[in-house]
Amino acid sequence: MSALEGARSSRLRAVMAELDVPALFTADPIDIAYATGVRNMTVYSMMGAVRFLLVVADGPTVLWEFGGSEHIVEGRDTVDEVRTAPGVTPSSGPGHLAAIDGFAAEIADVCADHIGAPMQLAVERVDHPVTDALRLAGFTLTSATDVFLAARLIKRPEEVSAMRDAMHRVIDAVDATRAVVEHGRTEVEVWSEFHRHLIAHDGEYVSTRLVQAGERTFPYFQEAGTHRLADGDLFCIDTDAIGLGGYGVDFSRTFVCGDKPMKAAHRSLHDMAFDQLRHNASLLAPGRPFEDFAANCWTVPDRLAPFGYYCVAHGLGLSGEYPYVPVHDPTVAYPLDGRFEAGMVICVESYIGDPHVGRGVKLEDQYLITEGGAELMSTAPHLSSV
């Protein structure tokens, strides 16, 4: 973990230098973890700005940690100084505006010896009173999100190793889940086994509840509920798991509940989804423009196209991330520039749903873009390969 954290910290500072960003400030718990390796109450931290990180390119890294938990930073080479985070959200009480002004002055004091005038600061994930106070303290503001997107895009070898480890654990969690896909169980009961296994093996959290069965497999994006499974039902799971070390694992599988064979209409949907997935994955290659990839993707039949997935592929790291590659529409200009690069981790998406059948099949695989092509990371079997 020490090598991993050091590699990410070096990568972030290199990108800051490339983009001419002298300092950045974030309250995003995922980006704080990327920059320092320090994770603390991640889900809680997503609900409001309660932890803060300042990285000065030619100076210190300062972490304002949640009060009472400053000790979790001990032994980290990626943090030069830890301070107690102020309460700068309305939930902190009527004094939060004064706290914001004092906090902005404190940040300016840290930067004053390292940043020439005018002081430039890349910022993300704070409320507008904070950005207003930073401007009054003398800063010119830009986006820190752009910096983190660029830094997180290419995975270091240490990150790839962590993602492989996380993948193995999530595949085991899916196996445990599949074992309880039984007649009479509710979707949430089955999904809870996936969550239990993930957490029991040092995973962090599941970012969605995308588990559906039977008639709830169409349309897609229905979260796990109290619907009870029946023998012969299709059962879809999208892992969306944040596993060991905080790294995302994102693949999807569709199974059958019980011992009955898959119905012919359901098998047809699965075959189409599997063909779409494999064809599109075969197009992954370093240097291929996103537009060219999307233009050559498997063509969903016109009747089913309105119900397909909203993108053909997306990036993955500590969460779902850039690029989200849109479906190609030849009637409009393609909205995404750029190309695949070695070191990206890309998830290829497929969903085939049929309103006449009233069912859908969700499949997805995770790949590492290599110098020579793409390596499949999500080796959990599909129905079509077992």
RAQUIBEL-V512549 format. One record per backbone hydrogen bond with DSSP energy under -1.0 kcal/mol. CO is the residue of the C=O (numbers start at 1). NH is the residue of the N-H. If there is no record, write none. Layout:
BEGIN
co:CO nh:NH
co:CO nh:NH
END
This chain:
BEGIN
co:1 nh:5
co:2 nh:6
co:3 nh:7
co:4 nh:8
co:5 nh:9
co:6 nh:10
co:7 nh:11
co:8 nh:12
co:9 nh:13
co:10 nh:14
co:11 nh:15
co:12 nh:16
co:13 nh:17
co:14 nh:18
co:15 nh:19
co:16 nh:21
co:22 nh:57
co:23 nh:122
co:24 nh:55
co:25 nh:124
co:26 nh:53
co:28 nh:32
co:29 nh:33
co:30 nh:34
co:31 nh:35
co:32 nh:36
co:33 nh:37
co:41 nh:45
co:44 nh:47
co:48 nh:50
co:52 nh:64
co:53 nh:26
co:54 nh:62
co:55 nh:24
co:56 nh:59
co:60 nh:56
co:61 nh:80
co:61 nh:81
co:62 nh:54
co:63 nh:83
co:64 nh:52
co:65 nh:85
co:66 nh:69
co:69 nh:72
co:70 nh:73
co:71 nh:74
co:73 nh:76
co:81 nh:63
co:83 nh:65
co:89 nh:92
co:90 nh:93
co:93 nh:96
co:95 nh:99
co:96 nh:100
co:97 nh:101
co:98 nh:102
co:99 nh:103
co:100 nh:104
co:101 nh:105
co:102 nh:106
co:103 nh:107
co:104 nh:108
co:105 nh:109
co:106 nh:110
co:107 nh:111
co:108 nh:112
co:111 nh:114
co:111 nh:115
co:119 nh:140
co:121 nh:142
co:122 nh:25
co:123 nh:144
co:127 nh:130
co:127 nh:131
co:128 nh:132
co:129 nh:133
co:130 nh:134
co:131 nh:135
co:132 nh:136
co:133 nh:137
co:134 nh:139
co:135 nh:138
co:140 nh:121
co:142 nh:123
co:144 nh:148
co:145 nh:149
co:146 nh:150
co:147 nh:151
co:148 nh:152
co:156 nh:160
co:157 nh:161
co:158 nh:162
co:159 nh:163
co:160 nh:164
co:161 nh:165
co:162 nh:166
co:163 nh:167
co:164 nh:168
co:165 nh:169
co:166 nh:170
co:167 nh:171
co:168 nh:172
co:169 nh:173
co:170 nh:174
co:171 nh:175
co:172 nh:176
co:173 nh:177
co:174 nh:178
co:175 nh:179
co:177 nh:180
co:178 nh:181
co:180 nh:182
co:182 nh:185
co:185 nh:229
co:186 nh:190
co:187 nh:191
co:188 nh:192
co:190 nh:194
co:191 nh:195
co:192 nh:196
co:193 nh:197
co:194 nh:198
co:195 nh:199
co:196 nh:200
co:198 nh:203
co:199 nh:202
co:205 nh:242
co:209 nh:211
co:209 nh:224
co:210 nh:238
co:212 nh:236
co:213 nh:216
co:214 nh:217
co:215 nh:218
co:225 nh:188
co:227 nh:187
co:229 nh:184
co:230 nh:233
co:233 nh:257
co:234 nh:214
co:235 nh:255
co:236 nh:212
co:237 nh:253
co:240 nh:207
co:241 nh:249
co:242 nh:204
co:242 nh:205
co:243 nh:246
co:244 nh:247
co:247 nh:243
co:249 nh:241
co:251 nh:239
co:252 nh:364
co:253 nh:237
co:255 nh:235
co:257 nh:232
co:263 nh:267
co:264 nh:268
co:265 nh:269
co:266 nh:270
co:267 nh:271
co:268 nh:272
co:269 nh:273
co:270 nh:274
co:271 nh:275
co:272 nh:276
co:273 nh:277
co:274 nh:278
co:275 nh:279
co:276 nh:280
co:277 nh:281
co:278 nh:282
co:280 nh:283
co:281 nh:284
co:285 nh:288
co:288 nh:340
co:289 nh:293
co:290 nh:294
co:291 nh:295
co:292 nh:296
co:294 nh:297
co:301 nh:304
co:301 nh:305
co:304 nh:307
co:305 nh:308
co:312 nh:349
co:313 nh:325
co:314 nh:347
co:315 nh:321
co:317 nh:248
co:319 nh:317
co:321 nh:315
co:323 nh:315
co:325 nh:312
co:329 nh:332
co:338 nh:290
co:340 nh:287
co:341 nh:344
co:343 nh:155
co:344 nh:369
co:345 nh:316
co:346 nh:367
co:347 nh:314
co:348 nh:365
co:350 nh:363
co:352 nh:361
co:354 nh:358
co:359 nh:354
co:361 nh:352
co:363 nh:350
co:364 nh:252
co:365 nh:348
co:366 nh:377
co:366 nh:378
co:367 nh:346
co:368 nh:375
co:369 nh:343
co:373 nh:370
co:375 nh:368
co:377 nh:379
co:382 nh:385
co:383 nh:386
END
